[in-house]
Each structure stands twice: as structure tokens, then as C-alpha cells.
Amino acid sequence: MELEPFELHQPAGIAEAVAIAAAHPGDVDFIAGGTDLLPNYKCRLNHKGHVVALRGVREMRALTATRLGALVTIAEIAESDLLLAALPVLPETAMQVSSPLLRNMGTLGGNICLDTRCYYFNQSEFWRDAKGGCLKERAGDLCLVTMKRAGCVATYSGDMAPVLITLGASVRLVGPRGERTVLLADFFRDDGIDRNVRAEDEVLTDVLIPPDAGRRAAAYRKLRVRDSIDFPLMGVAGSLLAAGGVVDDLRVCVNAVGPRPLPMDEVTAPLRGETLTPPLIERVAQEVMARVSPVRNVFLSTTYRRKMTAVFTRRVLTDLAARGRG
Ligand SMILES: Cc1cc2nc3c(=O)[nH]c(=O)nc-3n(C[C@H](O)[C@H](O)[C@H](O)COP(=O)(O)OP(=O)(O)OC[C@H]3O[C@@H](n4cnc5c(N)ncnc54)[C@H](O)[C@@H]3O)c2cc1C
């Protein structure tokens, strides 16, 4: 498959990147590693006339325990001794992203801003034409999953964001109107098309991690068929701040069951002061499962993905409880 032509811009700094994006409203994309954007372009999925390459922007490469530049690659996270010591859940999660080749190319910013995925969208143009197109492709006027005329349910499939959400991370966005910091839990929208709060001309420059994140026990479990390459078909991230086995702050975030990662704060916030015993863990697992309703847009059944939400929540919390006692 050949790429359709576009004009490639190669700015050397954030301000220049933002100015270029602002000059081409409605017709511009940023590109970092290109592992998501270029396959989509090759499939003629929402192709733009201007592409702003971020690779030459040096200010976005920080790698510390409290700040990760958007251009840090997934491989750099996976192999970082600093992160392995300070926030081991990040290298462990990075190792679960796709394959070594894609981890070398793919960046943290691209992973967070990943386009949502759907069985009816991530197909060749020929395949999609046979179906008449869908809402997300902006070709049809019907969602082929729900058969409704509004509301795209394409699934968020980045592995890093749910983990970063449970660590309390924020993202820094820089655009022509200035810069702002947004809690990652508030970054995503429940819409497979208009998928996050980043404006088209804003660059995600950094991920900011609170200093107390290193005191948390944290884990991520990912449902997939093959142990390599596969996007998550569901995932559960959890992090626990505990003293002597008693919960100070517990967070759970379910991934890849809808257009955004789903924080489960309404389930976990009331648990402050409790001890994570097996019956309590089971109750939390059931309450988390009750709040998810995957749709039929990946090849595993919705029933299986929903049931596995409880199984993975139980496993993550059992792991965290054991570490929280230590
Ligand atoms: C076969 C295959 C398997 C994969 N498996 C997984 C998997 O298991 N888990 C997983 O999480 N991902 C997976 N991916 C997706 C992808 O490889 C990774 O998520 C990668 O980290 C994306 O980063 P990138 O730099 O290549 O993004 P790009 O393709 O460059 O960009 C992705 C999107 O983010 C936007 N963007 C990129 N950087 C910025 C920025 N700094 N500011 C604003 N917008 C930005 C782009 O405009 C684009 O919309 C897979 C991809 C493929 C092709």
C-alpha cells in the first residue's frame, strides 16, 4: 500500500511545531515514531495534507522519575535502569507493548495519543468500501458496531496510559494559546472520534509523574491472544499506597473496553482505611466488572472480555495487597 502525498514539516523546536500546526487548521497531524499514524495513512484512514514530524524536537526527551518527554521511546522506558528502580511498573508495561521493532520506533506521546481502534475501521480501503464505511472513517453515517447514527465506540488500545493514570500522572500540552497541564485521567473523551482534549494544534510535550508515585505498589495485566505484537483486548492497571497493609489510596483503571481508559475511582475511593482481604478483593473485582460493557469491535467476545475484567482485577489487587503488606 502506498502513502498518499503529504507535505512533511520538520521543526527543530516546540514553538515552531505548534506554529506550523496552527497554520493548517483541519489538515494537519503530528508524527513521532509513526507506528500508528503511517499504517492508518496507508489504509487511507483520515489522511491529512500536512504532517509535522516531532523527531527533531530536542526539548521532549527528558527521562526522569517525575518527567518523561513525549519523544522517549517505549524501548527506552522498557530498558531504563532508572525507571526499573523508581517505577518498575513502567518498564514492565512497556515490555508488553507490541514488538521490539515497534518499541524502538514508538514513543510515549504517540502511545498516549494513539488513535482508537475498531474491527470496522482498521481494515483496508477495499474491505471498508464493501461495508459502505463508518462514522469514524467519516465515510458512512452509521456506526457498524452499534448500528446507530451517532457515537463512535472505537476502543482505546494504548498500554501506557491506564498505568500512568493509576500513578496520578498529568500531561503537558503546548499550543498557540499557551501551555496547560491536564490530569491524564481527564485527558481522554468517551468518543472514538474526538478522542481526547488535545486541540489539533497542541503538542503533548511531557508526562509529569507525582513524586509519591514511587511509593506505590503498581501492576498492569493485559489480555491478548499472542504474547507479542497484539494490542490489548482488555487490561487492568492498579496502584496501591498502603501502610501496614491498610489502604491509604487504591486506584484501578480498566483499559481497552471503550473509547477511553476507565478509572474506577468510585469503586476504590471508599476503600481508604480498609485491609485488602480476599473477600474485599472479590467484591471490588465484581464491582469493577459491573461497570464495564465492552462492545463487539475486537475479535474476542464481549462476555469473555467482561468476565476477564473481574479475573484481572482480582489478580492485580492480590498482587498489590501482597506487596502492600511488605
Ligand atoms: C502491529 C502493531 C502492534 C501494536 N501493538 C501495540 C500494543 O500492544 N500496545 C500499544 O500500546 N500500542 C501498540 N501499537 C501502537 C503503536 O506502535 C504504539 O502505541 C506506539 O507507542 C505509538 O507511538 P508512535 O510514536 O509511533 O506514534 P505515531 O504513530 O507517531 O502517532 C500516533 C498518534 O499520536 C499523535 N501524536 C504522536 N506524538 C504526539 C505528540 N507528542 N503530541 C501530540 N500528538 C502526538 C499522532 O498525530 C497520531 O495521531 C501497535 C502498533 C502496530 C502497528
The ligand as an ORCA input file, in Angstrom:
! r2SCAN-3c Opt
* xyz 0 1
  C       1.371     -4.294     14.731
  C       1.219     -3.250     15.805
  C       1.082     -3.651     17.117
  C       0.944     -2.708     18.138
  N       0.771     -3.141     19.425
  C       0.616     -2.230     20.412
  C       0.439     -2.684     21.763
  O       0.476     -3.858     22.058
  N       0.251     -1.733     22.703
  C       0.242     -0.395     22.419
  O       0.078      0.409     23.337
  N       0.410      0.041     21.158
  C       0.613     -0.836     20.150
  N       0.803     -0.401     18.858
  C       0.661      1.028     18.554
  C       1.950      1.853     18.496
  O       3.014      1.133     17.957
  C       2.407      2.350     19.857
  O       1.298      2.757     20.628
  C       3.404      3.493     19.758
  O       3.860      3.818     21.059
  C       2.840      4.747     19.101
  O       3.846      5.749     19.144
  P       4.350      6.496     17.825
  O       5.369      7.466     18.281
  O       4.778      5.532     16.776
  O       3.005      7.213     17.387
  P       2.676      7.942     15.993
  O       2.221      6.917     15.017
  O       3.753      8.848     15.584
  O       1.438      8.825     16.477
  C       0.258      8.245     16.992
  C      -0.788      9.340     17.181
  O      -0.386     10.246     18.188
  C      -0.207     11.568     17.666
  N       0.992     12.080     18.318
  C       2.195     11.447     18.416
  N       3.019     12.129     19.226
  C       2.337     13.241     19.616
  C       2.670     14.344     20.470
  N       3.838     14.422     21.110
  N       1.734     15.305     20.654
  C       0.524     15.218     20.036
  N       0.157     14.188     19.243
  C       1.058     13.211     19.038
  C      -0.123     11.405     16.167
  O      -0.613     12.528     15.480
  C      -1.004     10.188     15.940
  O      -2.356     10.564     15.926
  C       0.973     -1.322     17.819
  C       1.142     -0.916     16.502
  C       1.267     -1.865     15.498
  C       1.455     -1.401     14.083
*
